[in-house]
Amino acid sequence: QVQLVESGGGPVQPGGSLRLSCAAPGDTLEDYAVGWFRQAPGKAREVVSCISRTDGGRSYADSVKGRFTISKDNAKNTATLQMNNLKPEDTAIYYCATVRGTSRGGNFYLCEARGNDWGQGTQVTVSS
């Protein structure tokens, strides 16, 4: 089980931006596809965005398309989620995890977490 550490969350006003980071101390993210998930109070955890291991295939939840961008820097051993034009409904704890899925044609399909051992996540609060 790869242990990932999330950072970069915080309070932000609607329309603002945040950049979340996911690090893999003691492991190599190049070997894995990575996904970002979020869980709002009283709701189930949902997948936000995923990126393939090496060829850059990506997927986004419909609710974040055009606002969020996922990237992966294998040289720095990190994955990031750039979040722009944030909305109150984006408020949640955000988690990163290694994922499985199928990368084809620039897209990443059927993204799901490989395990069920989640880190502490990073809180994102969008409020005026």
C-alpha angles and dihedrals in degrees: 000000000000113000112217128189122212127205142159103071126129144123118315136168122246110279092028130118139237133181117214122201131204120198131187108206110195094011141074118247091194087078094059145056109234134211139189120222133180138201123199122198111285093005136101121257111267135193114251105177141342136197128197126245099258116339098066099243108163141188133191135192111249090243093063103034112129092016105060128054125193123203139170127209108195092184090058093036092231141115123207139197114205108201119194133176091021119201131203089251089063089069107121145105108280122213134184124210142165109264143191127223144113124287116204134150095356093308132103115218134196094011114188135158115265094220143009101240104110127188126225094277126207124271119236116191119184112191141133 
